Amino acid sequence: MTDMKELSGGERSFTQVSLLLALGSRTESPFRIVDEFDVFMDSQNRSMTVELLVEAAKKNCNKQFIFVTPNDLSMLRPDPVVKIQKLAPPRYRAASAGAHDVDMDGVA
C-alpha cells in the first residue's frame, strides 16, 4: 500500500506513532509529547500502541515522555516509573449573562 488515504484512521494513527518512535530514536530532545495518538484506534491496537510507547519510554529513561489521551488507560499495569495523571472533566461557562458553570454532563 502506498497511499496513506487507503488506511483506516486507526492504521494511520499507528503508522504515525511508529514513525515518531523511529524518529525519536534519532533526535536529541529531553522530552517527547504525543497528544491524542489513540482516538481512532480500536481497543486492541490502542493497548498494543500504549505498550509500545511505554516500553520506548522505559528504554529512554533519560528523557521525559508525556502521552495525552482522552481514553482510559486502565490496561496499564502498575509500574514505579509510569505516572498516570487523570484530569477532572472540563467545566464550561454558558454564554448568557447570569450563567453558571456546567460540567460535561450538563449538571451545574
N, C-alpha and C positions, 0 to 999 in steps of 0.2 A: 504494500500500500504506500503510495507516495503523496496522497493528498490528505492533509490533516482534516479537511472538511468531511471526509468519509468516516471519521472516527466518532464514536458517541462522546457525550460530554464527559463521562467518567474516564473513558480511554484517553481523551485529550488531557484531562487533569493528571492522570497517572504519567503520561508522557512528559508533561511539564515538570512534575516532581522529579522524575528520573533525570531530566536534563539539568535541573537545579542541583541535584546531588552530584552529578558528574562535573558540572562547572564549579561547584563549591569546593570540590577537592583540589582544584587548580588555582583557586583565588585566595589571597591572603586578606582576611577580614575577621575581626574579633567576634562577629556575630552573624547569624543567619535568621531572617524573619520570613515566614511563609504565612500568608493570610488566606483563609477560606479555600484551602487547597482541595478539600474533600466534598464540597457541596453538591457536586454532580455524580459522585460515586455511589455505587451500591454498597451494602454493609460489608460484604466480603472484600471488595477492593479497598474500602476505607480501612478496614482492620490491617490488611497487608501493607498499605501505604503508611499508616501510622507506625507500624512496627519497623518498617524501613527507615523512616525519619528518626525514630528514637534510637535505633542502632547506629545510624550515622552520627547522631549527637553524642552517643556514648564513646564512639571511636575518636571523636574530636573534642575531648574533654577540656582543651584549652580555648574552646570557643563557646559562645552562648547561642543556643537555639531557641527561637520563640515561634510557636505554632499557634495561630489564631484560627479557631473554628467555632461555628455556632452549634456544632453537633456534639453528641455525647461521647465522652472518652472513657467510659466505664470498662471498656475492653482492656485497658492498660493495667498490668499487674503493678502492685505497689513496688516502688524502687527508690532507693535513697537518693539517686541523682536526678529523678524526674519529679518536678513540682507542677501540679495542676492548679491553676488559679481560675476559679469559676466566678464570673461576674453575675450580679443580680440583673434581672431583666430591666431594660430601659424604661423610664417613665417619660411620658410625652405631655407637653403643655398644650391644652386645647387653644384654638385660635381666638375665641371670644374674650371680651374684657374681663368678666368675672369668672373666668375659667379656673379649674383646679387641675392638679396633676392627675393623669390617668396612666395606669400601668398597661402592660401588654394585653391583659385580659379584659380591659375596659372598666376596671373597678378602681374607684378613687382611693 
